[in-house]
Amino acid sequence: MPPGSVMFVHAHPDDESLWTGGTIARLADAGVAVSTLCCTWAEGTKRHAELQRALATLGAPPAAALGYADGAYPDSAPGAPRLCDADFDGAVAQVTAHIRADRPDAVVTYDAYGVYGHPDHIHTNRITLAAVDAAATSSIYPDAGPAWQVRSVYFTTVPTSTMDAIGRRIGTADDAPPAGTPNDEIDLTVDVADWVDRKWTAINEHRSEMDRSTALKALLALDEDTRRRLLRVEYYLRRDLVQGGCPLLPDAREQVIPR
Ligand SMILES: [Zn+2]
């Protein structure tokens, strides 16, 4: 059965467009309900506003902000703890409440290495997995709405061949392990070639990041052909939580790479 609703849980504004923007646009165009949670950058901040413009470009409704601070930027959520320092149970309870309210069939977040090792991404993976389990269990957080069983979790990732092609490590210390999932472990590639212009427009809505973020600067430095080739495919690992799970997309243009 195709998904009626898909939730994306991201750590920072720009990740939704960079890693999953084509998938969001495809789902929105197919009439699937899309919801987005963003752990950092509170409502009222510059980057939260950029996130909302990016989602509008992708055809998706506005994101909900969990209101934690971005590790490097205390002013991203004045007075709030940094995501990685925040009370873990409190964060899981928040995401659980959103899952029970939005009732997604599939939830998308980062792989366990946060795609390339970013601590906020890794933390978001852990919060999301704990919340998916909690959401299905009525006895925990009983005030957060009726229990809801997510059918599949998808982890956004990048194959090692792509990382080799880029020829650099993005956003991590020099001694960090290289990013990337071995190609034969990728469960799903999503063809977003027809959505790549909207995805690039959405990425460019994150203006305050364009001259700061290593990943975005690297993308900007590429010639257009190379950039389109990189952005036209999105990669996922899949974990089914019930028998049969749930496909990420309602139509056939997703491809499972044979193991
Ligand atoms: Zn990020």
Boltz pocket constraint, residues with backbone or C-beta under 6 A from the ligand:
constraints:
  - pocket:
      binder: B
      contacts: [[A, 11], [A, 12], [A, 13], [A, 15], [A, 118], [A, 121]]
      max_distance: 6.0
